[in-house]
Amino acid sequence: MGNKISDSAKAIIAVGQCAAYGGIPAAAGNYTGAVGVQEYIKKPVINIPGCPPHPDWMMARSHMFCLFGMPELDLYGVR
């Protein structure tokens, strides 16, 4: 699944707990079927968790990606 924008992207940056992992709706049995972006779009996803995410984390990740390319990510999509 995807769309024209995500198909041409090198990577996706998921900002916030809900975008990264599905947030509170995905917890405790996940009755809503909520998932993070990486489960929906099959592209490399850089997760920036937090509710709200810290602005420094967003700036640091986006600048690192622009300057050095795709970072090495752990199991959860963070560095």
Buried (B, 14 or more C-beta within 10 A) or exposed (E): EEEEEBEEEEEBBBBBBBBBBBBEEBEEEEEEEBBBBBEBBEBBBBBBBEEEBEEEBBEEBBEBBEEEEEEEBEEEBBE
